[in-house]
């Protein structure tokens, strides 16, 4: 099998079934409130390679973070390695930020504008390029739609072998963005390409995995046990906080945004007199007990609409939108904002605020 063929094998299919929306409570703040809820499901189980049991002296070097982004601000952990050998899911924190059979780390770009501008992928460790692909098409596959058979799930990607024989793969890069060649020796930090939507992907991200001789190494805990106890033995040069339940993006729109508008495209410019004002938010890796609260406010903090969504089952991705129609008297000039908060057990875990200005707030 050639290096190019190895890349085409990908890292497994990501498919799912769309979930029906349950009845919901509508805010009574204004009679012209529009509410929309979008739910994404998890993919089905896959066969997976076992975890590696390396000797401490045989480990890869400590890893650099492979993306040019601010971790926890505009890029986030979506899926970690599934460490459970059976049909259950366990990530390195004993949580469920993964899916059955996932053998890598998915680093998600939360800000669509940043994704469109381009996020550079860098080599996490030094090594030699042993495989690459630079011509795979890009698309944002909707959750629940099948990936075509025949391989290629990794899309545009690069595989680098370290001196110790560990192979690190970087998948889902932008078509034509790969900057290296097969056989090239790279230092840690060398630019490889740009995050894209190639291969089997339902959101903008880099899939990064580490393998040797059919076994997988989890960079968030090198110990080969299904449910490690903290402190975790990370391979990252600068340990990363494995917090996965987050609000990753919010924006204001003049229409009900579809999924592509919320996860992969910058929000459009809002005109001076839109027929509606809609705030959208994306949350990831939610579990029962989480709640997302949305507030749409007008000038002076006037409450236009409010909604709380309580999570009843695991959600890899939760998209919410809350909007109001233009009032008969028109929009009052000033700042309008969407405020999103993530709570659990009465404690606020995350908060995002986005604003836009309608009309001329300056008095004559």
N, C-alpha and C positions, 0 to 999 in steps of 0.2 A: 504494500500500500504506500503510495507516494505521500509526501507532505501535503500536497494540495488536496488529495483525496481525504486525508485525515481531517482537514479543516471542514470539508463538506459534510462530514458526519454530524457536526453540530453537537448540541448538548441536550437534545431531547425536545419533544413537542410540548407546547403550552396551549392547551385548549381548555374549554370550559362550557358551561351551560348558563345562559342568562337566567337570573333569578327574578321571579315575579315581585312586583312592588306591593308591600302590604298597605293597608289603609293608614292614613297619616292625619295628624292634627294640623289644621291650618290656623295661622295666627288670626286673631280677631281685631288686630290693631287697625286695619283699614279694610273696607269692603272690596277694594280693587287689587288684593294681593294675589300674586301668581306663585305657585310653589312647584318645584320639580325635584325629583330624587332619582339618582342613577346609581345602580349597584353593579359591581363586578364580581365574578365568581372565581373560584380556584380551579386550576387545571387538574386533570385526572392523574392517578398514580403512574409512576414509571419504574422500570427496573433500574437499579443504581449500583455503582461500584462501591466496595467497602471502604471504610476510612483507613488511612495509612497509619502504621505504627512505627514511625521513624525513631532511630536512635538520636538523642539530642545533638550529637556531633555530626549527624547526617542531615540536619535540617537545611532548607534554603536560607539564604541570608535574610536579615530583617527587611521587611518590605516597605517601600515608599508607597504613599497613597497614589493610585494610578490616574487620578483626574485633576485637571486644573479647575477646581471649583471649591467653594467654601463648604466643607462638610457640616451638615446640620443646618445650613442656611439656604443653600440653593442646590445641594445634592444630598441624597438620603439613602439609607439602607432599605431596600424593598424586600429582597429574599436572601436569606443566608443558606448555608449548607444544611440539608436535612440529614441529621445525624442518627435518626431512628432506623434500625435495620428492617423493620416491618412496615406495615401500612400506615402507622401513625406518623406524625410530624413533630420533630423536636429540633430547634435551632440551638446555637451554642449557649443561649441563656435559659434553656429549658422552655422557651416559648414556642410560638408557632408561626414565626415570620419566615415561612418557606412553603414548599409543597412537596408531596411525596416524591422522592427520587431526585430532587434538585441537588446538584453537586457543585455549586459555585456560589459566588456572591454577586448579587445584582445591585449596582450602584445607580440609583435613579436620579435623573435631572428633574428638579421640581419646577423651575422657572422656564416656561416655554420660550420666552424671549432670549434667555441665555442659551437654550438649546439651539435656537435658530442661528444665533450669532456664531456658535461653535464652541464646544468644550474639548480641549485637547486630552487625548489619552497618552499616558507616559508609561514606560517600562517600570514595573514595580521592583525589578531586580535585574542585575546584569545577566547576559547570556547570549546565545546565538539564535538567530531567526531560523526556524526549521520548517515553517509552513506559513502561508498567507493566502488571503483571497481579497481582491480589491474591486470586483465587478458585480457583486450581488445587488439585486434591486432593493429598493427601500419602500416600505409601506407601513402604515399603522394598522395592524390587524385588530379588528374588533374582538373583544373577549367573547368566547362562545363560537367563533368561526374556526373551522379546522385549518391546520397548516397542511399544504400539499405534501404528498408522499415524495420520497426520493432524496432526502437529506438536504443539507444547506441551511439548517436551523441557525448555525452560528453567524451566517451572513458574511459581511466584510469583517475579516478578523486576522489576527496575527498569533502565532504560537512561538514561544521563545523557550529554549532549553538552557537550564543553568548548568554550571560545571558538575553539580552533583546529580544530574540526570532528571531533575524535576522539570516538567513542561508546564508553562503558564500560558493560558489562552486568554485572549482579549476579543470579545465578540460584539456584534451589532454596531460596528462603526459605519460612518458615512461612506457611501459609494465613492470610490476614487480618492479617498483621503489618506490611504496608507502611504507612509513616507519611507519605509524600510524595504529591504530586499532579502530574499532567502540567502542564508550563509553569512549575513552581516552580523558582526559582533557588536553588541550594544552595551553601553553603560546604563546603570539604573538612572531613571529620569529622562531617558531619550524619548522624544516625541514619536509616537507610533501612528497616530491618525486622529480622527475626530469622532465623538459619539454620534451615532446616527439611528436609523430605524431599519437596518437591513436584517435579513434573516427572520426568524420566528420571534417577533417581539410585539407586545401590546402597549408599550410605553417607552419613552426615550431613556435608555440606560446602557451601561457597560456591564456585560456579564464577564466575570473574571474567575477562572478556576485554576487549580494546581493539582497535577496528577503525576504519578510515576508508577510504571508497571501495573497499571490497572487499579491503582488505589488513589484515593482522594485525600488531600490535606486541607483542613479548614483553617484559614488564617485567623479566625476569631478564637480558636482554641485548638492547639496541636495535639491535645490528649485524645486518644481514640476511644472515648466512651460516649454513650448515647446522650447522656444528660449531664454535662460537666457542672461542677459546683464552683462558684466564684472563690477567689479571683481567677479569671480566665487567663490561660497562657497564650496570649496573642502573638502572632508572627509579625504584626505591623510594627514598624520602627517607632512610630508614635501611636500608642494604643488608642483605638477608636471606641467611643462609648457606644455599645450595641443597643441603642434606643431606637426602636423601629416604629412605634405608634406615633405618628406625626401629622400635622397639617402641613402640606408641602407647597400649596399654591392657592391663591385667591385673586380674583379680578372682578372688575365691573364691566358689564356689557350693555348694549342697547337692544339685545335680543336674547332669547333663551339659548345658551351655548350648547353645542353638541360636544361629544367627548374629545374630538380632535382639537376644538378651540380651547378646551381646558387643560389638555396635557401636552400638546405639541405645537401650538401656534400662538404668537403674541395676541393679546386682545385687540380688537379693532379700535380705532379712534371713535369716541362717542360724540355725536353731533350736539349742537346747542339746544335742541328741543326734541329729544328722542320720545318715541311713543311709549316706551317702557324703560325701566332701569332694573337690571338684574345683576345680582352678585352671585358668583359661583366659587366653590371651594373644592379642593381635592384633599382627602385624608387617606392615609394608608395604614395597613396592618392593624385593624381594629378588632376588638374582641368583645364578648358580652360584658357589660358593665361600663363600656365607653359611651360617651354622649357628645354630640357635636351641636353647638348652639350657634345660630346665625342671627344677626341683627342688621337690618338695613336702616340707616339713619340719614336724615336730611340736615340742612343748616341748623346750627345751634344744638345739635344732638337730638333733634326731633325723631322719635321712633316711627318709622314707616311700616315695618313688618318685622316679625320675629318668629323663629322656629327652632325647636330642639328635636334632634333625631337621636333616639336611644338605640344602641346597637344590641341586637338580640342574638346574633351569631357572628362568626368570624367573617371579616371582610378584608380581602387583600387591598381593595381600593373602594372608597366611597366618594361619590361625587354628588354634591348638593347644590341646588340653585334656589335663590329666593328673590322675588322681584315684585315691583309695583308698576301699575299702569300710570301714565301721565294724568295728573288730576285735571279736572275741568278748567280750573283757573290757571293751569300751566305750572311749570316748575318754579319754585322760589329760587332766586339766584343764591349761589353759595356752594359749599362743599357737601358732597354726598359720600357715604362710606359704607362698606360691608365689613362687619366685624365677625370673625369666626373664632370660636374657642373649643378646645378639646378638653373634656373633663373625665375623671374617673373617681368614684368614691368621694365625691364632693371636692376633689382637688383639681385645680386647673393645671393641665399638662402642657398646653401650647396655645398660642394666640396669634392671629394674623389680622391686620387692618389694611384695607386698601381704599383710596379716596379718588374722587374725580370732581371737577368743578363744572357746574351748569350755569349758564347765564353769566352776567357780570355782577359779582358781589360788591363792587365798589359803588357807593351811592354817588349820585350826581351832585 
